[in-house]
Amino acid sequence: MKVTSPAGDFEITVTESSVEGDFIVISGQMGVWDSQIYMKPSDLLSFAGVLFNLQVVLFLVKQPFRCIFRRKRD
């Protein structure tokens, strides 16, 4: 994954997820920095609402077909 910002472009690698108290914790590395994202259940619902808009859902539905047709061409 990649984050683009005025400070530059950074590769992000998500390494694990866990639960700490009332939070879902997503751990990873961004460049040389280890980082954690702490999400409350309400944050997760907001994130899901942003992620699963019509354009993204259609993109995800197309992916298996793209994989199948790419293999047939190779």
Number of C-alpha atoms within 10 A of each C-alpha: 8 10 10 9 8 5 6 7 12 15 12 17 15 14 11 10 14 11 11 10 8 10 15 18 18 16 16 17 15 16 12 9 9 13 16 16 11 18 17 13 12 9 13 14 12 11 12 11 10 11 12 12 10 10 9 12 11 11 10 12 10 11 10 11 10 10 10 10 10 10 8 7 6 5
